[in-house]
Amino acid sequence: MADIYKTYPQDRIALREVGLRDGLQLTKSWPSTAQKVEWVNREYAAGIRYFEVGSFLPADKVPRFADVRDVIAAVDAHEEAHGIALALNQRGATDALATAVGEITVVVSASQAHNEANVRRTQEQSLAEIANVVKLRDEAGKNTIINAGIAMAFGCSLSGDVPEDDVMRMVDRCFEAGVDMVGLADTVGYAGPRQIASLCARMEKRLGDLPYVIHLHDTRGMGIANASAALDSGCRVFDASLAGLGGCPFAPGATGNVVLEDLVYLVETKGFVTGIDVEQIVATRDLLTQAMPDETLHGALAQAGPPKSMNWRAQAA
Amino acid sequence: MADIYKTYPQDRIALREVGLRDGLQLTKSWPSTAQKVEWVNREYAAGIRYFEVGSFLPADKVPRFADVRDVIAAVDAHEEAHGIALALNQRGATDALATAVGEITVVVSASQAHNEANVRRTQEQSLAEIANVVKLRDEAGKNTIINAGIAMAFGCSLSGDVPEDDVMRMVDRCFEAGVDMVGLADTVGYAGPRQIASLCARMEKRLGDLPYVIHLHDTRGMGIANASAALDSGCRVFDASLAGLGGCPFAPGATGNVVLEDLVYLVETKGFVTGIDVEQIVATRDLLTQAMPDETLHGALAQAGPPKSMNWRAQAA
């Protein structure tokens, strides 16, 4: 059993850098291991404490994540850093559990059609696999958090509207499978803030003060507005990526994950102290320019810089 | 006296295309008159009903707006279209009142420093000028709406924080000067949604159901989130521009006005029927590409397209 509240304290907004995993999922090139380590180190120095580091997949098939153990080690070298890795099956989870990674993300889709298209399993099969991952964790006597990311929670590119009841049923099923935590993903960037607020209200009703993740994509420009709505609705754990890295397979050229730098600005202007130096985060973008010169970097704050004359930062209590 | 409620009915979200004025304020090139007319016609066909058409300035000094009368005529040719023009002084207002334009925007800044830097007048002098514009309108026996745009209402690039009390005092002063309507402008894109919600709440308390404009820039990526907050707070008149045209003189390369296409998506997902065909709006961007090939076009929806499989549009009651 994992101690969720220690990793995700109730009085902190947790901004998780998922650029090293979700951000690199579809890029034409990717940073070297040394560059990934530098990415972690520089963002840690800027105040980021949560890093999704990669995916446990066969290294020969998915070379971009072959160095996932090195990135986990880089995160683990920082006292307050928390590493998260994706594992799509028991084999991946076994490998992940052999490392110091603090959290394993498993995935199931809120839409049957997408689940089958994505991993060639039914939702039931995915839930059984998730239960097995939890069992592996327990047998290993580890306190690694098992977090179920529920894909297509706000609409599905294959099956369209996803009823809230379906999402909440899947939340229940994931907890029945033994996970410590769940996340709701707007995988294809369909959501608007009203939808986010509505589902987050149901999450709070269901989970009380147990944290959950909101994973947003900015595919249709709603990323920051959706994060704002989720914050208003009590959510406190957010995924984001440097420069909005991480496109959409269904929309070439589209924006990716919600932009980390812009999200920091939002969160601070809403009165939450992040402890993050947004200018240092912006400066870290040069690493992406060097490592992946062909990738489009997104984000407005990096263009304009934070206001020089105004007190936009939240004040520490 | 103008009939505000006829132009801005209480049950409609008014999305005003300001690309033809604010959007063209700083561009290296600008569309021909024929292209501007086509821009109006295509967006009208797509459902846009409010157009800021240009500025009444000496044509030899500001050639980009020399054809403002032609654009007003193009708007006036459409039965349901409402034209808005900027006038910075009595001379401009006199010229504007000689046309069919439905609304004249006058400007004063919430910040004394910015007012003086922007128009070389004190706020008091600007207010006196505004009163004179109202007098001209009354003497002309016209029902043209006089709308005072209050610049830097959410923070000033020169003087920093702008207290809400200063903004609300300026709102009062504008109404004392006789204007029919006011707008609050986040001129340099400093605002976050909390600030927007707070000031909009004060506006509602002060104005009741009298409409007011929120004019947002996306300079720091908060444009859509701010619009969402303003909608939640009862605002129903919004400025926006096709492809987010309209940069920031203080931040080269920065994004401009909030993106019209993305705003339409937001408003529909929040349950308000706009009557606007967002795909037709997106298609109109090709006109900008032809007219101003060097300008960067912004906006996420244009990249990804609206969701194909999901019912994202608001349902008519």
Chai-1 contact restraints between the chains, C-beta under 6 A:
chainA,res_idxA,chainB,res_idxB,connection_type,confidence,min_distance_angstrom,max_distance_angstrom,comment,restraint_id
A,G155,B,M310,contact,1.0,0.0,6.0,A-B,restraint_1
A,G160,B,S309,contact,1.0,0.0,6.0,A-B,restraint_2
A,G160,B,M310,contact,1.0,0.0,6.0,A-B,restraint_3
A,D161,B,M310,contact,1.0,0.0,6.0,A-B,restraint_4
A,D161,B,N311,contact,1.0,0.0,6.0,A-B,restraint_5
A,Y190,B,P307,contact,1.0,0.0,6.0,A-B,restraint_6
A,Y190,B,M310,contact,1.0,0.0,6.0,A-B,restraint_7
A,G192,B,T269,contact,1.0,0.0,6.0,A-B,restraint_8
A,P193,B,S228,contact,1.0,0.0,6.0,A-B,restraint_9
A,R194,B,K270,contact,1.0,0.0,6.0,A-B,restraint_10
A,T219,B,A304,contact,1.0,0.0,6.0,A-B,restraint_11
A,R220,B,Y265,contact,1.0,0.0,6.0,A-B,restraint_12
A,R220,B,A300,contact,1.0,0.0,6.0,A-B,restraint_13
A,R220,B,L301,contact,1.0,0.0,6.0,A-B,restraint_14
A,R220,B,A304,contact,1.0,0.0,6.0,A-B,restraint_15
A,G221,B,I224,contact,1.0,0.0,6.0,A-B,restraint_16
A,G221,B,D262,contact,1.0,0.0,6.0,A-B,restraint_17
A,G221,B,A300,contact,1.0,0.0,6.0,A-B,restraint_18
A,G221,B,L301,contact,1.0,0.0,6.0,A-B,restraint_19
A,I224,B,G221,contact,1.0,0.0,6.0,A-B,restraint_20
A,I224,B,A225,contact,1.0,0.0,6.0,A-B,restraint_21
A,A225,B,I224,contact,1.0,0.0,6.0,A-B,restraint_22
A,A225,B,A225,contact,1.0,0.0,6.0,A-B,restraint_23
A,A225,B,S228,contact,1.0,0.0,6.0,A-B,restraint_24
A,S228,B,P193,contact,1.0,0.0,6.0,A-B,restraint_25
A,S228,B,A225,contact,1.0,0.0,6.0,A-B,restraint_26
A,A251,B,A304,contact,1.0,0.0,6.0,A-B,restraint_27
A,G253,B,Q303,contact,1.0,0.0,6.0,A-B,restraint_28
A,A254,B,Q303,contact,1.0,0.0,6.0,A-B,restraint_29
A,A254,B,A304,contact,1.0,0.0,6.0,A-B,restraint_30
A,T255,B,A300,contact,1.0,0.0,6.0,A-B,restraint_31
A,D262,B,G221,contact,1.0,0.0,6.0,A-B,restraint_32
A,Y265,B,R220,contact,1.0,0.0,6.0,A-B,restraint_33
A,T269,B,G192,contact,1.0,0.0,6.0,A-B,restraint_34
A,K270,B,R194,contact,1.0,0.0,6.0,A-B,restraint_35
A,A300,B,R220,contact,1.0,0.0,6.0,A-B,restraint_36
A,A300,B,G221,contact,1.0,0.0,6.0,A-B,restraint_37
A,A300,B,T255,contact,1.0,0.0,6.0,A-B,restraint_38
A,L301,B,R220,contact,1.0,0.0,6.0,A-B,restraint_39
A,L301,B,G221,contact,1.0,0.0,6.0,A-B,restraint_40
A,Q303,B,G253,contact,1.0,0.0,6.0,A-B,restraint_41
A,Q303,B,A254,contact,1.0,0.0,6.0,A-B,restraint_42
A,A304,B,T219,contact,1.0,0.0,6.0,A-B,restraint_43
A,A304,B,R220,contact,1.0,0.0,6.0,A-B,restraint_44
A,A304,B,A251,contact,1.0,0.0,6.0,A-B,restraint_45
A,A304,B,A254,contact,1.0,0.0,6.0,A-B,restraint_46
A,P307,B,Y190,contact,1.0,0.0,6.0,A-B,restraint_47
A,S309,B,G160,contact,1.0,0.0,6.0,A-B,restraint_48
A,M310,B,G155,contact,1.0,0.0,6.0,A-B,restraint_49
A,M310,B,G160,contact,1.0,0.0,6.0,A-B,restraint_50
A,M310,B,D161,contact,1.0,0.0,6.0,A-B,restraint_51
A,M310,B,Y190,contact,1.0,0.0,6.0,A-B,restraint_52
A,N311,B,D161,contact,1.0,0.0,6.0,A-B,restraint_53
